[in-house]
């Protein structure tokens, strides 16, 4: 059920982590956690191993890859995990560094809200131009901090804007009581937690009105309020020029569900430019469909 849900959700983002077993026998629980459509944690797989070694991660990821057919996911993004094992088993996967851990390392030399805000601005940009602009701001503030951050290579992005590995840490917190138990009890505790979570989420789904999850609805409502300030002009071939109040301009391809700001591709939710283009299609009696 879980692997079918992961494939159907098309959120190609996986968090990998290990947590110590606190019972009478040493070991670690390795876990793979994804995001559901409401930005909640979506546990996919777990295993109890002797320790976080190359062999244990390779074994865990090999079984995970076979079960989920990850090799067919060309744009899957993996947060954390053991890099050599990921590089060997999933050469096409992108590795995303947890932004919170980057900030923790950054604080050792550069503290303060200004540095934190600039780090988040660099990380949340959705295209190369805006990324370089944010990096230049950091360079003007402190060149050493800029050179340090530049050593962390920026990557392309999957259909997810998650920047931290909090989903794995949230999962580890949920199973903390089970990690105090003997091995069999620990595994059963995790299984029952996931079983109960599936039932709980299913009950919440039954309460939803409309085609979107509550989180996606809230996000889209905020996007629509911003889209009111933008004007879309049809360019032909399904493309629109969208101009904002500050003369910021993007090109939207509704058919391809893409925008030059890259946020539509990043999140799977139409950006403010995309919404403006869709509204223009509706005003001109064009078939909008459901993006």
BELSUL-V450653 format. One record per pair of residues at least 4 apart in sequence whose ideal C-beta (glycine too) atoms are under 8 Angstrom apart, sorted by sequence separation. I is the first residue (numbers start at 1). J is the second residue. D is the distance in Angstrom with one decimal. If there is no record, write none. Layout:
BEGIN
{{I:J:D} {I:J:D}}
END
This chain:
BEGIN
{{1:5:6.4} {2:6:6.4} {3:7:6.5} {4:8:6.1} {5:9:6.0} {21:25:6.9} {35:39:5.8} {36:40:4.9} {49:53:7.9} {52:56:6.5} {53:57:6.9} {54:58:6.0} {55:59:6.3} {56:60:6.2} {57:61:5.9} {58:62:6.0} {59:63:6.7} {60:64:6.2} {61:65:5.9} {62:66:6.6} {63:67:6.2} {64:68:6.0} {65:69:7.5} {69:73:7.6} {81:85:7.0} {82:86:6.6} {83:87:6.0} {84:88:6.3} {85:89:6.1} {86:90:5.5} {87:91:6.4} {97:101:6.9} {98:102:6.9} {99:103:6.3} {100:104:6.5} {101:105:6.6} {102:106:6.2} {103:107:6.3} {104:108:7.9} {106:110:5.6} {107:111:5.2} {111:115:6.8} {112:116:7.0} {113:117:5.9} {114:118:6.4} {115:119:6.3} {116:120:6.5} {117:121:6.3} {118:122:6.5} {119:123:6.4} {120:124:5.8} {121:125:6.9} {126:130:6.8} {127:131:6.9} {128:132:6.4} {129:133:6.5} {130:134:6.4} {131:135:6.3} {132:136:6.4} {133:137:7.0} {134:138:6.9} {135:139:6.3} {136:140:6.5} {137:141:6.6} {138:142:7.0} {139:143:5.8} {141:145:7.0} {142:146:6.6} {143:147:6.3} {144:148:6.4} {145:149:6.3} {146:150:6.2} {147:151:7.3} {157:161:7.5} {165:169:6.6} {166:170:5.9} {167:171:6.6} {168:172:6.3} {169:173:6.5} {170:174:6.6} {171:175:6.6} {172:176:6.8} {175:179:6.0} {176:180:7.5} {177:181:7.6} {181:185:3.6} {182:186:6.7} {183:187:6.6} {184:188:6.3} {185:189:6.1} {186:190:6.8} {187:191:6.4} {188:192:6.2} {189:193:6.4} {190:194:6.5} {191:195:6.3} {192:196:6.2} {193:197:6.3} {194:198:6.6} {195:199:6.9} {196:200:6.2} {197:201:6.2} {198:202:6.3} {199:203:6.6} {200:204:6.7} {201:205:6.4} {202:206:6.9} {203:207:7.3} {204:208:7.2} {208:212:7.9} {212:216:4.1} {213:217:6.8} {214:218:6.5} {215:219:6.4} {216:220:6.1} {217:221:6.3} {218:222:6.8} {219:223:6.5} {220:224:6.2} {221:225:6.7} {222:226:6.9} {223:227:6.2} {224:228:7.2} {226:230:7.7} {235:239:4.5} {243:247:6.5} {244:248:4.4} {253:257:7.5} {258:262:8.0} {259:263:6.6} {262:266:5.7} {263:267:6.0} {264:268:7.6} {267:271:7.9} {270:274:3.5} {271:275:7.1} {272:276:6.5} {273:277:6.6} {274:278:6.3} {275:279:6.3} {276:280:6.6} {277:281:6.6} {278:282:6.6} {279:283:6.5} {280:284:6.4} {282:286:7.3} {6:11:7.8} {21:26:6.7} {35:40:7.2} {36:41:7.5} {51:56:6.6} {52:57:6.7} {65:70:4.4} {68:73:7.8} {81:86:5.3} {97:102:5.8} {110:115:4.6} {125:130:4.0} {141:146:7.9} {162:167:7.2} {181:186:4.8} {208:213:6.6} {212:217:4.7} {234:239:7.8} {235:240:6.1} {243:248:7.3} {244:249:7.4} {253:258:4.9} {259:264:4.7} {264:269:7.2} {270:275:5.1} {281:286:4.0} {21:27:4.4} {35:41:7.2} {36:42:4.3} {50:56:6.6} {64:70:6.9} {65:71:6.1} {70:76:5.8} {125:131:4.3} {208:214:6.7} {234:240:5.8} {235:241:5.5} {243:249:5.0} {252:258:7.4} {253:259:7.6} {258:264:5.8} {259:265:7.6} {264:270:5.5} {281:287:7.7} {282:288:5.6} {20:27:7.8} {21:28:6.3} {34:41:8.0} {35:42:5.9} {49:56:3.9} {86:93:6.2} {138:145:6.0} {139:146:3.9} {178:185:7.1} {179:186:6.0} {210:217:6.6} {233:240:6.4} {242:249:7.0} {252:259:4.8} {257:264:5.8} {258:265:5.5} {264:271:4.8} {281:288:5.0} {20:28:5.7} {21:29:6.3} {33:41:5.5} {34:42:4.3} {78:86:5.8} {107:115:8.0} {125:133:7.8} {138:146:4.8} {178:186:4.9} {181:189:6.1} {212:220:6.7} {232:240:4.6} {233:241:4.7} {241:249:6.6} {242:250:5.1} {251:259:7.2} {252:260:7.8} {257:265:7.3} {263:271:4.0} {270:278:6.4} {19:28:6.4} {33:42:6.6} {86:95:6.2} {106:115:6.4} {122:131:6.4} {125:134:5.5} {232:241:7.2} {233:242:7.7} {241:250:7.9} {242:251:7.5} {250:259:5.4} {251:260:4.9} {264:273:7.9} {18:28:4.5} {19:29:5.0} {33:43:5.3} {34:44:5.5} {49:59:7.5} {178:188:7.9} {232:242:4.8} {233:243:7.6} {241:251:6.1} {242:252:5.6} {250:260:4.7} {261:271:5.6} {264:274:5.0} {278:288:5.4} {18:29:6.8} {32:43:7.8} {33:44:6.4} {49:60:6.9} {135:146:6.5} {138:149:6.6} {178:189:2.8} {231:242:7.1} {240:251:7.2} {250:261:5.0} {18:30:5.1} {19:31:7.3} {31:43:6.7} {32:44:4.6} {78:90:7.0} {83:95:6.4} {122:134:4.3} {177:189:6.8} {178:190:5.6} {230:242:5.3} {231:243:5.4} {239:251:6.0} {240:252:4.6} {252:264:7.8} {259:271:5.2} {261:273:6.0} {17:30:7.6} {18:31:7.5} {32:45:4.5} {47:60:5.2} {103:116:6.2} {106:119:6.3} {121:134:4.5} {122:135:5.8} {230:243:6.8} {239:252:6.7} {257:270:7.5} {278:291:7.0} {16:30:7.4} {17:31:5.8} {31:45:7.0} {32:46:7.5} {76:90:7.0} {81:95:7.6} {135:149:7.4} {175:189:6.5} {230:244:5.0} {239:253:5.1} {240:254:7.0} {259:273:4.9} {16:31:7.3} {31:46:4.6} {45:60:7.7} {78:93:5.2} {135:150:7.2} {175:190:5.2} {178:193:7.1} {229:244:6.0} {230:245:7.9} {238:253:5.9} {239:254:7.8} {259:274:5.4} {16:32:5.6} {17:33:7.6} {30:46:6.7} {47:63:7.7} {76:92:7.6} {77:93:7.0} {78:94:7.1} {79:95:7.8} {103:119:5.8} {118:134:6.8} {121:137:7.2} {122:138:6.6} {229:245:4.9} {235:251:7.4} {238:254:5.6} {15:32:7.3} {16:33:8.0} {29:46:5.9} {30:47:5.1} {76:93:4.9} {77:94:4.7} {78:95:5.7} {79:96:4.9} {102:119:7.0} {238:255:4.2} {242:259:7.8} {257:274:7.5} {274:291:7.2} {14:32:5.6} {15:33:4.7} {29:47:7.3} {30:48:7.8} {45:63:7.7} {74:92:5.5} {76:94:7.4} {77:95:7.7} {78:96:6.9} {79:97:7.7} {80:98:6.0} {175:193:6.0} {238:256:7.7} {14:33:7.3} {15:34:7.3} {29:48:5.6} {30:49:5.8} {45:64:5.3} {71:90:6.8} {73:92:7.9} {75:94:7.2} {77:96:5.1} {79:98:5.9} {118:137:5.8} {119:138:7.6} {174:193:5.9} {14:34:5.6} {28:48:7.4} {44:64:7.5} {61:81:7.3} {70:90:5.8} {73:93:7.7} {99:119:7.3} {118:138:4.7} {232:252:7.2} {254:274:7.0} {13:34:6.3} {27:48:5.5} {28:49:5.8} {71:92:7.3} {99:120:7.3} {102:123:8.0} {252:273:5.1} {270:291:5.4} {13:35:5.8} {27:49:6.3} {28:50:7.6} {30:52:7.4} {45:67:7.1} {252:274:5.3} {11:34:6.3} {27:50:5.7} {28:51:5.8} {70:93:7.3} {115:138:7.9} {118:141:6.6} {131:154:6.4} {250:273:4.4} {254:277:5.6} {11:35:5.3} {26:50:7.4} {27:51:7.2} {28:52:5.6} {44:68:7.2} {57:81:6.8} {58:82:8.0} {61:85:5.4} {65:89:5.7} {99:123:5.2} {252:276:7.8} {254:278:6.6} {9:34:7.5} {11:36:7.8} {26:51:7.7} {57:82:4.0} {61:86:6.8} {65:90:6.5} {252:277:4.3} {11:37:7.6} {30:56:6.8} {115:141:7.5} {9:36:6.7} {21:48:6.8} {30:57:7.0} {58:85:4.6} {62:89:6.0} {114:141:6.6} {115:142:7.5} {122:149:6.9} {254:281:6.7} {6:34:5.6} {9:37:6.0} {28:56:7.8} {32:60:7.9} {54:82:6.3} {57:85:4.2} {61:89:5.0} {244:272:8.0} {61:90:7.3} {14:44:7.2} {30:60:4.8} {52:82:7.0} {54:84:6.0} {58:88:7.0} {115:145:6.4} {119:149:7.1} {5:36:7.7} {18:49:8.0} {54:85:6.0} {58:89:6.9} {126:157:7.8} {242:273:4.0} {32:64:5.5} {110:142:6.2} {9:42:7.6} {240:273:7.9} {18:52:4.5} {110:144:7.8} {242:276:5.1} {254:288:7.8} {257:291:5.5} {109:144:7.5} {110:145:4.7} {242:277:6.0} {6:42:7.1} {109:145:7.3} {240:276:7.7} {5:42:7.1} {124:161:7.7} {240:277:3.9} {254:291:7.4} {6:44:6.0} {106:145:7.2} {109:148:7.3} {124:163:7.1} {2:42:7.4} {123:163:5.4} {240:280:6.5} {2:43:7.2} {3:44:7.0} {232:273:7.7} {2:44:5.5} {106:148:7.3} {230:272:6.0} {2:45:7.9} {106:149:7.4} {230:273:6.2} {232:276:4.4} {16:61:7.7} {227:272:4.3} {231:276:6.9} {232:277:4.5} {223:269:6.9} {226:272:4.3} {227:273:7.6} {230:276:4.0} {234:280:6.8} {102:149:7.9} {223:270:6.9} {232:279:7.1} {233:280:7.8} {219:267:7.8} {223:271:6.6} {224:272:7.9} {227:275:3.9} {232:280:4.1} {220:269:6.0} {223:272:5.3} {227:276:4.7} {102:152:6.6} {219:269:6.0} {220:270:7.6} {234:284:7.7} {224:275:5.7} {223:275:5.8} {227:279:7.1} {216:269:6.4} {97:152:6.1} {14:70:8.0} {96:155:6.4} {95:155:7.2} {7:68:7.5} {12:73:5.3} {94:155:4.8} {6:68:6.3} {14:76:6.6} {16:78:6.2} {94:156:6.2} {12:75:5.4} {13:76:7.5} {14:77:7.3} {15:78:7.8} {16:79:6.9} {17:80:5.8} {94:157:7.6} {3:67:5.9} {12:76:4.4} {13:77:5.0} {14:78:5.1} {15:79:4.6} {16:80:5.3} {17:81:7.7} {94:158:6.7} {99:163:4.2} {100:164:4.7} {101:165:7.6} {3:68:5.4} {12:77:6.1} {13:78:8.0} {14:79:7.1} {15:80:6.5} {16:81:3.4} {98:163:7.7} {99:164:5.3} {100:165:7.5} {13:79:7.2} {16:82:8.0} {98:164:5.1} {100:166:7.2} {96:163:7.8} {98:165:4.1} {16:86:8.0} {77:155:7.8} {211:290:7.1} {77:157:6.9} {75:156:7.5} {77:158:4.0} {76:158:6.4} {13:96:8.0} {75:158:4.7} {77:160:6.5} {79:162:7.3} {75:159:7.4} {79:164:7.7} {80:165:4.9} {79:165:4.5} {80:168:7.0} {79:168:7.6} {161:263:8.0} {157:262:7.9} {161:266:5.4} {159:265:7.1} {160:266:7.5} {161:267:5.3} {159:266:6.8} {160:267:7.3} {159:267:7.0} {157:266:5.4} {159:268:5.0} {35:160:6.4} {42:167:7.9} {41:167:4.8} {35:162:6.3} {43:171:5.7} {41:170:5.2} {41:171:5.4} {35:167:6.2} {34:167:7.6} {41:174:7.9} {127:260:7.1} {33:167:4.8} {127:261:6.2} {33:168:5.1} {48:183:6.1} {126:261:5.8} {127:262:4.7} {126:262:4.2} {31:168:6.2} {126:263:4.8} {33:171:4.9} {48:186:6.6} {48:187:6.2} {31:171:5.8} {126:266:5.5} {31:172:7.2} {29:172:7.7} {46:190:5.5} {13:158:5.7} {12:158:4.2} {13:159:7.7} {29:175:7.0} {11:158:7.9} {12:159:5.9} {13:160:3.9} {11:159:6.1} {12:160:6.9} {17:165:6.5} {10:159:6.5} {11:160:5.4} {13:162:5.8} {15:165:4.9} {29:179:6.5} {17:168:3.6} {43:194:5.1} {15:167:4.7} {16:168:6.9} {17:169:7.1} {15:168:4.1} {19:172:4.2} {17:171:7.8} {43:197:7.3} {17:172:6.6} {19:175:7.5} {23:179:7.0} {27:183:7.1} {22:179:5.0} {23:180:5.7} {25:182:6.8} {29:186:7.2} {21:179:5.2} {22:180:4.8} {23:181:5.4} {24:182:6.3} {25:183:5.7} {20:179:7.0} {23:182:5.3} {19:179:6.3} {23:183:7.1} {29:190:7.2} {40:201:7.1} {21:183:7.5} {23:185:7.9} {23:186:6.4} {38:201:8.0} {21:186:6.2} {36:201:7.0} {38:204:7.8} {38:213:4.0} {37:213:4.7} {38:214:6.2} {39:215:4.9} {36:213:8.0} {38:215:4.6} {37:215:7.8} {38:216:7.2} {37:216:6.6} {2:194:7.7} {1:198:7.3} {11:268:7.7} {10:268:7.5}}
END
